[in-house]
Amino acid sequence: MMNLLKNVLHIAHETTMTTYFKHLIPAFLILCIQTGSVFGHDFILPQEGVISHKIRVAHTEYKHPLKMYNNVFKEAVTFTDCIFDSTFEINHHCLFEKQVTFLRCKFKQDGFFAESEFKDSLIIQNCDFQLATYFDHSIFQSLMSLRYSTFRNYVGCDSTFFQKELDFFSTSYGHGIGFFHARILDGIDFGAADFSRMIDLTTIISGSKECPINLFGATGQEYILMSYENFKLKFSSAVLNVEEKIPLYQNLLKCQENFGFSDGYKKMDIEYRKMKHGILFYPDYLWWECGYSKFRVVLYSIGFIIFFTFLIFRKYAMYLKTYPIESLLPDHGTKKSTSHNLFLCLVFVSILFFGLKIEINKLNFHHKPESRMILLIYLSGLICSAYLFHAVFTLKG
């Protein structure tokens, strides 16, 4: 210990004041690793200073604010098992070129990681923040991890730029989180997180059309305010069972409905049906997008009628003999134009298609191909009519 203090004093004697601070501060911090120290006064790094040494602090208690303003840190910064009794501030355009780590630290007052740039990871794990924490207006070029940390008060991430995934796995929040105009390029992991207040994700700016988000195992999902049209659920490779995913989808669907996010509800409902039903999902989706595109049934019905009309037109007279409709029977001795016959064929198909029942006693089964086609037209119409009635009398979508 005494030898290290002598080295510090020797540096102060042989250098200018600026260089003195550059060497003194890292050396002074290293003392904390060996002894476990208590700082009783404000500890402020020299403004606009370049810190070229690694900073490793362990088992240290800061009684007064610790502030980092306008500094450039060339090497890694690590705080382990530290207690900050007063404000902790990384603020005003600090630049960290290597990883910044906080392990098992306790922040008793406000914590600021704001208006700064982190080129490498920011790792905050198993930490306890008792008052507000701010990451506002910072730039994170690499991973930001808050795993297993507890935030008892507000967490601010307003206008923050996250270029990599936010790792908030198994975090706990006693208050809300603000992401006002935050830019998130690579998704959010809220897996196993605990929410007790509103989490507003409606104003984030995503780097893609759908921001990936993990909410599997999270509690308090009813507090998550987001329109799912801008998000996409993701799951870890360990979650393979569809049954495990169903409760999460059901809870979030209720949230989308309760918050009035109709577009988000539609997107999640379709995604949920696809996950739950597998390959059986596709006929319902292609037919009318699981009930969200009812007008498709009208278009399909018109398409079927036109298709069947041209299909049977060349043998229309034979079809009329197979299933005679009195009002369409031709007058003897009169010759109709092709366009008129085509119109009559269209009417014939429409009557079969939208008829609620077919008179079997009138159907001539001796004409096998024609009778089968007539039954096919009738059954196709029954199916389309059922969907049309459903579309009219349901309020979904």
C-alpha positions as CSV (number, residue, x, y, z in Angstrom):
1,M,0.0,0.0,0.0
2,M,2.7,2.5,1.0
3,N,4.8,1.7,-2.1
4,L,1.8,2.4,-4.3
5,L,1.2,5.7,-2.6
6,K,4.8,6.6,-3.1
7,N,4.5,5.8,-6.8
8,V,1.5,8.1,-7.1
9,L,3.3,11.0,-5.4
10,H,6.3,10.4,-7.6
11,I,4.2,10.8,-10.7
12,A,2.8,14.0,-9.3
13,H,6.3,15.4,-8.7
14,E,7.6,14.7,-12.2
15,T,4.7,15.6,-14.4
16,T,2.5,18.6,-15.2
17,M,-0.8,19.0,-13.5
18,T,-2.8,17.6,-16.4
19,T,-0.6,14.5,-16.8
20,Y,-0.7,14.2,-13.0
21,F,-4.4,13.7,-13.0
22,K,-4.3,11.2,-15.9
23,H,-1.9,9.0,-13.9
24,L,-3.2,9.7,-10.4
25,I,-6.8,8.8,-10.9
26,P,-6.4,5.2,-12.2
27,A,-3.7,4.5,-9.6
28,F,-6.0,5.9,-6.9
29,L,-8.9,3.8,-8.1
30,I,-6.7,0.6,-8.2
31,L,-6.2,1.1,-4.4
32,C,-9.8,0.3,-3.9
33,I,-9.4,-3.2,-5.3
34,Q,-6.8,-4.0,-2.7
35,T,-8.4,-2.4,0.3
36,G,-12.1,-1.8,-0.2
37,S,-12.4,2.0,0.3
38,V,-14.9,4.6,1.4
39,F,-14.8,7.9,-0.5
40,G,-16.2,10.7,1.7
41,H,-15.9,13.5,-0.8
42,D,-17.0,14.2,-4.4
43,F,-14.9,12.2,-6.8
44,I,-14.8,14.0,-10.1
45,L,-12.6,13.1,-13.0
46,P,-10.9,16.1,-14.7
47,Q,-13.2,17.4,-17.4
48,E,-12.2,16.7,-21.0
49,G,-9.5,14.3,-19.9
50,V,-8.3,11.3,-21.7
51,I,-8.1,8.3,-19.4
52,S,-5.7,5.7,-20.9
53,H,-5.6,3.3,-18.1
54,K,-8.0,0.5,-17.1
55,I,-10.2,1.4,-14.1
56,R,-11.1,-1.4,-11.8
57,V,-12.9,-0.6,-8.6
58,A,-14.2,-3.2,-6.1
59,H,-15.8,-3.3,-2.7
60,T,-15.9,0.5,-2.5
61,E,-18.5,2.8,-1.0
62,Y,-19.0,6.3,-2.4
63,K,-20.5,8.7,0.2
64,H,-20.7,11.6,-2.2
65,P,-21.4,11.9,-5.9
66,L,-19.1,10.2,-8.4
67,K,-19.1,12.2,-11.7
68,M,-17.7,11.6,-15.1
69,Y,-18.0,14.5,-17.5
70,N,-16.5,15.0,-21.0
71,N,-14.0,12.2,-20.5
72,V,-12.6,9.7,-23.1
73,F,-11.9,6.3,-21.6
74,K,-9.4,4.3,-23.8
75,E,-9.6,1.1,-21.7
76,A,-12.2,-1.0,-19.8
77,V,-14.0,0.4,-16.8
78,T,-15.2,-2.1,-14.1
79,F,-17.0,-1.5,-10.8
80,T,-17.6,-4.6,-8.7
81,D,-19.6,-4.8,-5.4
82,C,-19.6,-1.1,-5.0
83,I,-22.2,1.1,-3.2
84,F,-23.0,4.6,-4.4
85,D,-24.7,6.5,-1.5
86,S,-25.1,9.6,-3.6
87,T,-25.6,10.4,-7.3
88,F,-23.6,8.5,-9.9
89,E,-23.2,10.4,-13.1
90,I,-21.8,9.4,-16.5
91,N,-22.9,12.5,-18.4
92,H,-22.1,15.2,-20.9
93,H,-20.5,13.4,-23.8
94,C,-18.3,10.8,-22.2
95,L,-16.8,8.3,-24.7
96,F,-16.0,4.7,-23.7
97,E,-14.0,2.8,-26.2
98,K,-13.9,-0.5,-24.2
99,Q,-16.4,-2.4,-22.2
100,V,-18.0,-0.8,-19.1
101,T,-19.1,-3.2,-16.4
102,F,-21.0,-2.9,-13.2
103,L,-21.4,-6.1,-11.1
104,R,-23.5,-6.4,-7.9
105,C,-23.5,-2.7,-7.3
106,K,-26.0,-0.7,-5.3
107,F,-27.1,2.8,-6.4
108,K,-29.0,4.5,-3.6
109,Q,-29.5,7.8,-5.5
110,D,-30.2,8.7,-9.1
111,G,-28.0,7.0,-11.7
112,F,-27.0,8.7,-15.0
113,F,-25.6,7.0,-18.0
114,A,-26.7,9.8,-20.3
115,E,-25.5,11.9,-23.2
116,S,-22.5,9.6,-23.7
117,E,-21.3,7.1,-26.3
118,F,-20.4,3.5,-25.6
119,K,-18.4,1.8,-28.4
120,D,-18.2,-1.5,-26.6
121,S,-20.7,-3.2,-24.3
122,L,-22.3,-1.7,-21.3
123,I,-22.8,-4.6,-18.8
124,I,-24.9,-3.9,-15.7
125,Q,-25.7,-7.2,-14.0
126,N,-27.2,-8.0,-10.5
127,C,-27.3,-4.3,-9.6
128,D,-29.9,-2.5,-7.5
129,F,-31.1,1.0,-8.5
130,Q,-33.2,2.5,-5.7
131,L,-34.0,5.8,-7.4
132,A,-34.4,6.9,-11.0
133,T,-32.0,5.7,-13.7
134,Y,-31.3,7.6,-17.0
135,F,-29.8,6.4,-20.2
136,D,-31.2,9.4,-22.2
137,H,-29.5,10.6,-25.4
138,S,-26.8,8.1,-25.2
139,I,-25.4,5.9,-28.1
140,F,-24.8,2.2,-27.6
141,Q,-22.9,0.7,-30.5
142,S,-22.7,-2.7,-28.9
143,L,-24.6,-4.8,-26.4
144,M,-26.4,-3.2,-23.5
145,S,-27.1,-5.7,-20.8
146,L,-29.1,-5.1,-17.6
147,R,-29.5,-8.8,-16.7
148,Y,-30.8,-9.7,-13.2
149,S,-30.9,-6.0,-12.1
150,T,-33.6,-4.3,-10.1
151,F,-34.9,-0.9,-10.9
152,R,-37.2,0.4,-8.1
153,N,-37.9,3.7,-9.8
154,Y,-38.3,5.2,-13.2
155,V,-35.9,4.2,-16.1
156,G,-35.4,6.7,-18.9
157,C,-34.2,5.8,-22.4
158,D,-35.6,8.8,-24.2
159,S,-33.9,9.6,-27.6
160,T,-31.3,6.8,-27.0
161,F,-29.8,5.0,-29.9
162,F,-29.4,1.2,-29.4
163,Q,-27.5,-0.3,-32.3
164,K,-27.5,-3.8,-30.9
165,E,-30.0,-5.8,-28.9
166,L,-31.1,-4.6,-25.5
167,D,-30.6,-7.5,-23.0
168,F,-33.1,-6.8,-20.2
169,F,-33.5,-10.5,-19.3
170,S,-34.8,-11.2,-15.8
171,T,-34.9,-7.5,-14.8
172,S,-37.4,-6.1,-12.3
173,Y,-39.1,-2.8,-12.6
174,G,-41.0,-1.0,-9.8
175,H,-41.9,1.9,-12.0
176,G,-42.3,2.6,-15.7
177,I,-39.7,2.7,-18.5
178,G,-39.7,5.5,-21.1
179,F,-38.5,4.9,-24.6
180,F,-39.7,8.2,-26.1
181,H,-38.1,8.4,-29.6
182,A,-35.6,5.7,-28.8
183,R,-34.0,4.0,-31.8
184,I,-33.7,0.2,-31.5
185,L,-32.1,-1.6,-34.4
186,D,-31.7,-5.1,-33.1
187,G,-34.6,-5.9,-30.8
188,I,-35.3,-6.1,-27.0
189,D,-35.0,-9.1,-24.7
190,F,-37.5,-8.8,-21.8
191,G,-37.5,-12.5,-21.1
192,A,-38.4,-13.4,-17.5
193,A,-38.7,-9.7,-16.6
194,D,-41.0,-8.4,-13.9
195,F,-43.2,-5.4,-14.7
196,S,-45.4,-3.6,-12.1
197,R,-46.0,-0.3,-13.9
198,M,-46.7,0.7,-17.5
199,I,-44.0,0.1,-20.1
200,D,-44.6,2.4,-23.1
201,L,-43.1,1.0,-26.3
202,T,-45.4,3.0,-28.7
203,T,-42.9,5.7,-29.6
204,I,-39.8,3.7,-30.3
205,I,-38.2,4.0,-33.7
206,S,-37.2,0.5,-35.0
207,G,-34.5,-0.2,-37.5
208,S,-36.8,-2.6,-39.3
209,K,-40.6,-2.9,-39.9
210,E,-40.9,-5.3,-37.0
211,C,-38.8,-4.9,-33.9
212,P,-38.0,-8.4,-32.4
213,I,-39.0,-8.7,-28.7
214,N,-38.8,-11.5,-26.3
215,L,-41.5,-11.5,-23.5
216,F,-41.5,-15.2,-22.7
217,G,-41.7,-15.8,-19.0
218,A,-42.3,-12.1,-18.2
219,T,-44.7,-11.2,-15.5
220,G,-47.0,-8.1,-15.6
221,Q,-47.5,-8.4,-19.4
222,E,-50.7,-6.4,-19.0
223,Y,-48.5,-3.3,-18.4
224,I,-46.8,-3.5,-21.8
225,L,-48.1,-0.8,-24.0
226,M,-47.3,-1.5,-27.6
227,S,-49.0,-2.0,-30.9
228,Y,-47.9,-5.4,-32.2
229,E,-48.0,-4.3,-35.8
230,N,-44.5,-2.8,-35.1
231,F,-43.1,-5.9,-33.2
232,K,-42.4,-9.5,-33.7
233,L,-42.3,-12.0,-30.9
234,K,-39.1,-14.0,-30.7
235,F,-38.3,-17.0,-28.5
236,S,-35.0,-18.5,-27.4
237,S,-34.0,-21.8,-28.9
238,A,-34.9,-23.5,-25.6
239,V,-38.6,-22.7,-26.1
240,L,-39.7,-25.3,-28.7
241,N,-43.1,-26.4,-27.4
242,V,-46.1,-24.7,-29.0
243,E,-48.1,-25.2,-25.8
244,E,-45.5,-23.1,-23.9
245,K,-46.1,-20.2,-26.2
246,I,-49.9,-20.2,-26.2
247,P,-50.4,-18.3,-22.8
248,L,-48.1,-15.5,-23.9
249,Y,-50.0,-15.0,-27.1
250,Q,-53.4,-15.1,-25.3
251,N,-52.3,-12.5,-22.7
252,L,-50.9,-10.2,-25.3
253,L,-54.0,-10.5,-27.5
254,K,-56.0,-9.3,-24.5
255,C,-53.6,-6.4,-24.1
256,Q,-53.9,-5.4,-27.8
257,E,-57.7,-5.5,-27.5
258,N,-57.8,-3.6,-24.2
259,F,-55.5,-0.8,-25.5
260,G,-57.4,-0.6,-28.8
261,F,-54.6,-1.6,-31.1
262,S,-56.8,-3.2,-33.8
263,D,-54.0,-3.6,-36.3
264,G,-51.7,-5.1,-33.7
265,Y,-54.5,-7.5,-32.6
266,K,-55.0,-8.6,-36.2
267,K,-51.3,-9.2,-36.8
268,M,-50.9,-11.1,-33.6
269,D,-54.1,-13.2,-34.0
270,I,-53.0,-14.3,-37.5
271,E,-49.5,-15.2,-36.2
272,Y,-51.1,-17.0,-33.2
273,R,-53.4,-19.1,-35.5
274,K,-50.4,-20.0,-37.8
275,M,-48.4,-21.1,-34.8
276,K,-51.2,-23.1,-33.3
277,H,-52.7,-24.8,-36.4
278,G,-49.6,-25.3,-38.5
279,I,-50.3,-26.3,-42.1
280,L,-54.1,-26.2,-41.5
281,F,-53.8,-22.5,-41.1
282,Y,-53.2,-21.7,-44.7
283,P,-56.6,-22.5,-46.3
284,D,-58.4,-20.2,-43.9
285,Y,-55.7,-17.5,-44.4
286,L,-55.8,-17.7,-48.2
287,W,-59.6,-17.8,-48.3
288,W,-60.2,-14.7,-46.3
289,E,-57.2,-13.9,-44.1
290,C,-58.7,-15.7,-41.1
291,G,-61.8,-13.5,-41.3
292,Y,-60.0,-10.1,-41.5
293,S,-60.6,-9.7,-45.3
294,K,-64.3,-10.6,-45.7
295,F,-64.5,-8.9,-49.0
296,R,-62.4,-11.7,-50.5
297,V,-65.4,-14.0,-50.2
298,V,-67.4,-11.6,-52.5
299,L,-64.6,-11.6,-55.0
300,Y,-64.2,-15.4,-54.8
301,S,-67.9,-15.9,-55.3
302,I,-68.0,-13.6,-58.4
303,G,-64.9,-15.4,-59.7
304,F,-66.5,-18.9,-59.2
305,I,-69.7,-17.8,-61.0
306,I,-67.7,-16.4,-64.0
307,F,-65.5,-19.5,-64.0
308,F,-68.4,-22.0,-64.0
309,T,-70.3,-19.9,-66.6
310,F,-67.5,-20.2,-69.2
311,L,-66.8,-23.8,-68.2
312,I,-70.3,-25.0,-69.1
313,F,-71.2,-22.5,-71.8
314,R,-70.5,-24.7,-74.8
315,K,-72.8,-27.4,-73.4
316,Y,-75.3,-25.0,-71.8
317,A,-78.3,-26.6,-73.6
318,M,-77.4,-30.0,-72.2
319,Y,-77.1,-28.6,-68.7
320,L,-80.5,-27.0,-69.0
321,K,-81.9,-30.4,-70.0
322,T,-80.1,-32.0,-67.0
323,Y,-81.6,-29.5,-64.6
324,P,-84.4,-27.5,-66.3
325,I,-85.3,-24.1,-65.0
326,E,-88.5,-23.1,-66.7
327,S,-87.9,-19.4,-67.0
328,L,-84.6,-20.1,-68.9
329,L,-86.0,-22.7,-71.4
330,P,-85.6,-21.5,-75.0
331,D,-88.7,-20.6,-77.1
332,H,-89.1,-23.1,-79.9
333,G,-88.4,-21.7,-83.3
334,T,-86.4,-18.7,-82.0
335,K,-82.6,-18.3,-82.3
336,K,-80.8,-16.4,-79.6
337,S,-77.5,-14.6,-80.1
338,T,-74.3,-15.9,-78.5
339,S,-74.2,-13.0,-76.0
340,H,-77.8,-13.6,-75.0
341,N,-77.1,-17.3,-74.5
342,L,-74.0,-16.4,-72.4
343,F,-76.2,-14.1,-70.3
344,L,-78.7,-17.0,-69.8
345,C,-75.9,-19.3,-68.8
346,L,-74.6,-16.8,-66.3
347,V,-78.1,-16.6,-64.8
348,F,-78.4,-20.4,-64.7
349,V,-75.1,-20.7,-62.8
350,S,-76.0,-17.9,-60.4
351,I,-79.3,-19.6,-59.5
352,L,-77.5,-22.9,-58.8
353,F,-74.7,-21.1,-56.9
354,F,-76.8,-19.1,-54.6
355,G,-79.7,-21.5,-54.3
356,L,-80.3,-22.5,-50.8
357,K,-81.5,-25.9,-51.9
358,I,-81.6,-27.9,-55.1
359,E,-84.6,-29.8,-56.4
360,I,-83.3,-33.4,-56.6
361,N,-86.4,-34.7,-58.4
362,K,-85.6,-32.3,-61.3
363,L,-82.0,-33.3,-61.6
364,N,-81.4,-35.9,-64.4
365,F,-78.7,-38.2,-63.1
366,H,-78.6,-40.0,-66.4
367,H,-76.5,-37.2,-67.6
368,K,-73.6,-38.0,-65.3
369,P,-71.0,-35.4,-66.2
370,E,-73.5,-32.6,-66.2
371,S,-75.3,-33.6,-63.0
372,R,-71.9,-33.8,-61.2
373,M,-71.0,-30.4,-62.4
374,I,-74.3,-29.0,-61.3
375,L,-73.8,-30.5,-57.8
376,L,-70.3,-29.0,-57.7
377,I,-71.6,-25.5,-58.6
378,Y,-74.3,-25.9,-55.9
379,L,-71.9,-27.1,-53.2
380,S,-69.4,-24.3,-54.0
381,G,-72.2,-21.8,-53.7
382,L,-73.3,-23.2,-50.3
383,I,-69.8,-22.8,-48.9
384,C,-69.4,-19.2,-50.2
385,S,-72.9,-18.3,-49.0
386,A,-72.1,-19.6,-45.5
387,Y,-69.0,-17.4,-45.3
388,L,-70.9,-14.4,-46.6
389,F,-73.6,-14.8,-44.0
390,H,-70.9,-15.2,-41.4
391,A,-69.2,-12.0,-42.6
392,V,-72.5,-10.0,-42.5
393,F,-73.6,-11.2,-39.0
394,T,-70.3,-11.1,-37.1
395,L,-68.6,-8.0,-35.8
396,K,-65.0,-9.3,-36.0
397,G,-62.6,-7.1,-37.9
